[in-house]
Amino acid sequence: MHSIDKQVIQLLFSIDEMLTLYGDGVELSNENWDDMRDSLMAFGLPSENIMFTLIENARTDITSLNELRQYFNRFLDTRIAVAADTSKTGEDYRLGLYGCDREFRNYYEELKKSSVNDIVAAVYGNLRKVQETSPDYYRLITEGSRGWYFENNWLDGVDGANNSLIINRVTTLKNNIERLEWLYETLADSISRRSLNALIKFWLTWDYSEWRNIALYANDVVDTTVYPFYENEVFVDCGSYIGDTVAQYVNTVNRVYKRIYTYDISRASIEVIKKNLESLPNIIVNHKGTGEKNT
């Protein structure tokens, strides 16, 4: 690592330390906030970068700190990688929005600025497009969404009398926009974030293609980029059915584990589980259900 890169990392860690102190209740001066802003500008970040907005908000409102920390931590991680000559940066990196993050931010901004009536009208317009271009799919989603999940969720179609499903979905998104943002930032891996984006996309556009892609190409029972696995790993499968989840887990971790417990209340399933997993060691099959309390 070159000396200039070391200086860059030291500067970033100084910002990180200031943010940590602020989170611990230490009041920062306006000069501290200005230095933080100017330091990030010195890296060539454009003024549209979301961190600048969050810095201004955090000066007077500590509730903006968590979101600022999340974006700054990503920026810090990327700068460390750049300093080690392991990656190159592009415009998306410079704007501080990456892949599915950028997609969610677009949904968030649109939902926040638009009224419920405007969003509902847009969803109706998208449903009409489906009716015109994919009549079979239109029939499937309308006939299949009459009384679905709750009785007050109904979808008669673009010319129908009762389309409460659209109203309910839009008001749920609109009334919980801040919670939605919290949920997105809390999700730790890109597959989970993409899944949330896919749900929002489907509710607004009736397009389920992203869900299908996730199901086809991201179907491991565990995400090894999020959860590290060790030789003494213990895996518990509640509602293990025929043992397919256990088989997939074992394959994902290359058969390296300490012990696996399965639970299912179906006697027929238990017999199939035993047969399907008989070649694997240290599998404890339980003909029991699971819950919060022992009964």
C-alpha positions, 0 to 999 in steps of 0.5 A: 500500500502506497504512503498516500493510500495510508494517509487516505485510510487514516483520514477515513478512520478519523471520520469513523472515530468522530461518528463513533464519538457522536453516537456515544453522546459526544457533541461535535462542533460545526467545525468537526462536521465541516471537516468531515464534509470537506474530507469526503469532498476531497475524495472526489465524491459528487455533491449528489452523494447521499452522505452529504445530505446525511451529514447535514441532517446529523448535525442537528438530528442524531437519528440520521446517524445510523443511516450515515454510518451504513453508507460511510462504512460501505465507502470505507470498505471500498476505499480499503479495497481500492487502496489494496489494488483489488478493485476499480470504482465507477460512477455508481460507487461515486454516487454511493448507491450500489446495485439493489441499493440504488433500485430501492432508493428509487422506489423509496423516493418515488413512494415518498413524494407521490400521493396514495391516489397517484400511486394507485392510478399508476398501479391501475395503469400497469394492471391495464397494460398486463390485461392488454399484453398478457391476458392469461397472466391477467386472468391468473392474478385477478381470479387468484386474488379474490379474497386472497389472504384476507377477505378485504383483499380483492382484485376484480380487475381494471373495470371491476367494482372491488379492487381493495387489494391495490388500495391495501398494498399502496397504503401499506407501502405509503404508511410504512415508508420509514419502516420499509427503509429501516427494514431494507437497511437491516437486511444483511445480504443482497439476496434478502434486499433483492427479495424486498425490492422484488416484492415492491416491484410486483406490488407496483407493476405486477412484474414478478420476473425478479422473484423468478430470477431469485428463485432460480439462481439464489436458492441455497438454503443458507447464504455462505456470504453472510453466515460462516460455517465451522466444523462444529456447526449444529443445524436444526430443521423445524418442519423438516418434511422429507429432509430436502432442506437438510440435504441441501444444507449438507451439500452447501457446507460440503458435509462439514458439520457436527450434528443435525436435528430434524423435527416434524409431526408427520409420521409418514414424513419421518419415515421418508426423512430417515430413508433420504438421510440414512447415508449421512452421519450424526442426524437426529430425527425427532417425531415432534413439533416445535414451539415457544414452550415445552408442552 
